[in-house]
Amino acid sequence: MTSEGSPYARFRRALDSGHLAMVRLAAAELPTVALEDALRVCLLIRDQDPDQYDRAALRWLGRFALEARSATLADVRAAADALARLPNDAENAMASLERLYLAHRVD
């Protein structure tokens, strides 16, 4: 481990800084990014690279569908709807996504 800390610590610092390029570099060092962290990355992409937002949102949705083993089609549809609303109604969309995430205890 370097003086900068673990790869995950570097990723978290980059995520907390809100610097998308640094987040992408740090994420590349990780074997996986937790779904909750991936949603924060989606928010950064929405703000800093909006042309790539749909792709990032679809990637997050696919992971949610696979990792939230108790999720139903209605849950995945609700998550897709919230992700579609995220660019224009962030507060309500994030509240919906958080409820879904917590309801299914995604690790």
Steps between C-alpha positions, in 0.01 A plus 500: 500500500632845412492811714179591317321203657312210354345512154157523662611792719629680191170430324299636795712816516452552127126440533477742792694760300250475215774485236370255239832437325664409831202278589535312173874448553453384858208271410715328239726379784213326678375148433144632533317816601218462751157572357448791740830655389410434136188708548713789626714460188180525293427833669845629408456383142160668486664829605837481322452275197125507424542334160611186685225510765258259326776242459601529866138485616437187291811337643382581855150370423639173368707453811201578721292240315771237553618588850163574666396136498156570648423776249195455283437629150300781662804592713729506196241708313482742797880525505506569125237770545697661783821494294313665212379774737840547665629772265200727562357391837803381694357524851191287436682262268776438754241443773335234282830332422603504865170334602551229238863449597419470870194281441715242327811529717736505206860444614 
